[in-house]
């Protein structure tokens, strides 16, 4: 049996991917690992490349999952997206950065909130 946190994170990411697919997004890649870090989900919303950070936190914690996406995390995701697009030879891409906040409930289900365009690359270098 694996680490319970890893298993919970994987289940939350699976639930997030299902929600995004039901919302019309196409999952292009999952858990894209690069030297600088990892992108949870890379999706397409028609012509827009969508880079998704999935955050899972228990409801007993003070802040919700979306609050865990700090300025540093946003900056890193933007840089990872730039590396991904360069690696895939994708030029002049329209991009969006979404957050999917996942809160586990006591009955084994998740409360999931999709925050489209949660942040952008403006002012982040």
URSULGI-V932478 format. One record per backbone hydrogen bond with DSSP energy under -0.5 kcal/mol. NH is the residue of the N-H (numbers start at 1). CO is the residue of the C=O. Records with the same first field share a line. If there is no record, write none. Layout:
BEGIN
NH: CO ; CO
END
This chain:
BEGIN
7: 3
8: 4
9: 5
10: 6
11: 7
12: 8
13: 9
14: 10
15: 11
16: 12
17: 13
18: 14
19: 15
20: 16
21: 17
22: 18
23: 19
24: 21
25: 20
26: 44
27: 25
28: 26 ; 42
29: 42
31: 40
32: 39
33: 31
34: 37
37: 34
39: 32
40: 38
41: 52
42: 29
43: 50
44: 26
45: 48
48: 45
49: 94
50: 43
51: 49 ; 96
52: 41 ; 50
53: 98
54: 52
55: 53 ; 100
57: 102
59: 104
61: 58
67: 64
68: 65
69: 66
70: 68
74: 70
75: 71
76: 72
77: 73
78: 74
79: 75
80: 76
81: 77
82: 78
83: 79
84: 80
85: 81
86: 82
87: 83
88: 84
89: 86
90: 85
91: 89
94: 47
95: 93
96: 49
97: 119
98: 51 ; 96
99: 115
100: 53
101: 99 ; 113
102: 55 ; 100
103: 111
104: 102
105: 109
108: 105
111: 103
112: 110
113: 101
115: 99 ; 113
116: 114
118: 97 ; 115
119: 97
124: 121
125: 123
END
